[in-house]
Amino acid sequence: MIHTFDFTKLSVMESQGLLQSLVCPRPIAFASTVDALGNVNLSPFSFFNMFSTNPPIVVFSPSRRGRDATTKHTYENVLEVPEVVINIVNYAIVEQTSLASVEYEKGVNEFIKAGLTPVPSERVKPPRVAESPASLECRVNEIIPLGTGGGAGTLVVCEVLLVHVKEEVLDASGKRANPRALDLVARMGGDYYAHISSESLFIVPKPNQKKGIGVDQIPFRIRNSRILSGNNLGRLGNTEVMPDKDAVSAFANDPRIAEIFERFSHHTESLEDHLHQLAKELLEAGQVDNAWKTLLQLP
């Protein structure tokens, strides 16, 4: 059963709760700003992402408060001083990041409240968070209000001027972050967070320059398998060329293939299911070519 929600009939809080529970996980912009008098503010925002690399643009949104449509100190600060440091949040500082989201009175320094260390920036006035694995010094290019009611967002369009990255989170090239070392967190709905740990990471090969055959070109009896999942078919469809007949014939000598044929040669349905099960295991082990050669054992 599908439940359909009409946003014209939902309250602001209901709309926010539903969307935030669905559009996730969301990266966190831990934004440090200053007002015209130099007072520092530090606050996390999970309406955040990158939108361009040339120029390097990231955008975050300090929404108006749902209860009374008032604006947040971060928004007021970037109007006065159009600069921000976006600090990346990892698991080691997630509790302190959450604490900094408390709506303290204007002028209260969340660095102090959250027990975090400010470090002077090089190009902008707001300090960066020393404990963060990476910090983006940004100039605010544009501020775009999306509404005036409670829950309305404001897009703060930021151009990245400098990025500071701790050496221990860089990969072997020294030019990219290692996702396992970053140990990031992301926001889900309600009080839930996601921990991007080594155990939760997996690789899906991107097509990039190659052109996969597509699921529609997978032979019918494979495409309609009772065993293979949509993910399995997607991985098969990302193949540029299926193995040729000689390669398939040679793979018939694999002990696993030979055993399946020996056991189920008189029961076509079971034979097919067991070949598909083996192919599924091979796909999940990243052995796409062998999975194809397994699946193509039957005409």
Salt bridges, closest charged atoms under 4 A:
ASP35 OD2 - LYS106 NZ 3.84
ASP68 OD2 - ARG67 NE 4.00
GLU103 OE1 - ARG65 NE 3.10
GLU103 OE1 - ARG67 NH2 2.70
GLU137 OE2 - HIS164 NE2 2.63
GLU159 OE1 - ARG139 NH2 3.11
ASP183 OD1 - HIS195 NE2 2.67
ASP254 OD1 - ARG256 NE 2.98
GLU259 OE2 - ARG263 NH1 3.95
GLU269 OE2 - ARG226 NH2 3.49
GLU272 OE2 - ARG221 NE 2.58
ASP273 OD2 - ARG226 NH2 2.39
GLU284 OE2 - LYS280 NZ 3.74
ASP289 OD2 - LYS293 NZ 3.20
